[in-house]
Amino acid sequence: MREKGRWADWVAVALGLVVGLSWVAHGMLGFSGGLFFVLGLGVILAASVSLTRPGALSSEVGVLAGGLVLFALPWMLGFTHVTGAAMTAWIGGGAIALLGAYGLFMARAARRRDPELAWGSHSNAVPD
């Protein structure tokens, strides 16, 4: 029976959902709240691709990049004084980045073990 996805990808989906909806709890309206939503949605999308394609490196890089941008967001947008939002970005971004790094390591191993799990190994050629 085939594995139902890595635990790290499922946790990344859950953290993406938490981050994507956290702007409501923090009362962050405007551009910064929109970025919380968009980054959470991006992490959910990248982690979902990782669930369906365990050998795809690009989706794991997307999760890692989303976590790093989220971690740097309080400094980039200057809301370090909003404690709840800043802590959500730092803790959530750090955890998502760690999950992305772990997923990248695991995706490389899965790609070496079975190249069919990656994007680039599929061919649309019709057999003769």
C-alpha positions in Angstrom: 0.0 0.0 0.0 1.3 3.4 -0.9 2.2 5.9 1.8 -0.3 8.8 2.2 2.3 11.5 2.2 5.0 12.6 4.6 4.1 13.8 8.0 6.1 17.0 7.4 3.9 17.9 4.4 0.7 17.4 6.5 2.1 19.6 9.3 3.1 22.2 6.7 -0.5 22.2 5.4 -1.8 22.7 8.9 0.7 25.5 9.7 -0.1 27.2 6.4 -3.8 27.2 7.4 -3.0 28.6 10.8 -0.8 31.3 9.4 -3.2 32.1 6.6 -6.1 32.7 9.0 -4.0 34.3 11.8 -4.4 37.8 10.5 -8.1 37.7 11.7 -7.1 36.9 15.2 -4.3 39.6 15.3 -6.5 42.2 13.7 -3.9 42.9 11.0 -5.8 44.5 8.1 -4.2 45.8 4.9 -1.1 44.8 3.2 0.5 42.8 6.1 -2.6 40.9 6.8 -2.9 40.1 3.1 0.6 38.8 3.1 -0.2 36.5 6.0 -3.1 35.1 3.9 -1.1 34.8 0.7 1.9 33.2 2.4 -0.3 30.7 4.2 -2.1 29.9 1.0 1.2 29.5 -0.8 2.5 27.1 1.9 -0.7 25.1 1.6 -0.4 24.9 -2.1 3.3 23.9 -2.1 2.8 21.3 0.6 -0.2 19.8 -1.2 2.0 19.4 -4.3 4.6 17.7 -2.1 2.0 15.3 -0.9 1.1 14.2 -4.4 4.6 14.3 -5.8 7.0 13.2 -3.0 10.1 13.5 -5.3 9.4 17.1 -6.5 12.1 19.4 -5.2 10.4 22.6 -6.4 7.4 22.2 -4.0 9.7 21.7 -1.0 11.8 24.7 -2.0 8.4 26.6 -2.1 7.6 25.6 1.4 11.1 26.5 2.6 11.0 29.9 0.9 7.5 30.6 2.3 8.8 29.9 5.8 11.8 32.1 5.4 9.8 35.0 4.0 7.2 34.6 6.8 10.0 34.6 9.4 11.5 37.9 8.0 8.1 39.6 7.5 7.9 41.4 10.9 11.2 43.2 10.1 10.4 43.8 6.5 7.0 45.4 7.2 7.9 46.9 10.6 5.3 45.2 12.9 7.7 43.8 15.5 5.8 45.8 18.1 2.6 43.8 17.4 3.6 40.9 19.7 1.0 38.3 18.6 1.5 38.8 14.9 5.3 38.9 15.2 5.4 35.7 17.3 3.1 34.0 14.8 5.4 35.0 12.0 8.6 34.0 13.8 7.5 30.7 15.2 5.3 29.7 12.3 7.9 30.9 9.7 10.7 29.1 11.5 8.7 25.9 11.8 7.6 26.0 8.2 11.2 26.6 7.0 12.4 23.7 9.1 9.7 21.5 7.6 10.6 22.6 4.1 14.3 21.8 4.7 13.4 18.4 6.1 11.0 17.8 3.1 13.7 18.9 0.7 16.1 16.3 2.2 13.4 13.6 2.0 12.4 14.5 -1.6 16.0 14.2 -2.7 16.2 10.7 -1.2 12.8 9.7 -2.7 14.0 11.0 -6.1 17.2 9.0 -6.0 15.2 5.9 -4.9 12.4 6.2 -7.5 12.8 8.7 -10.3 9.1 8.3 -11.2 8.2 10.4 -8.1 9.7 13.5 -9.7 8.2 15.9 -12.2 10.8 15.6 -15.0 10.7 11.9 -15.5 7.4 11.7 -17.3 7.2 11.5 -21.0 4.2 12.3 -23.3 5.6 10.2 -26.2 3.3 7.6 -27.7 4.9 4.2 -27.7 5.4 2.6 -31.2 
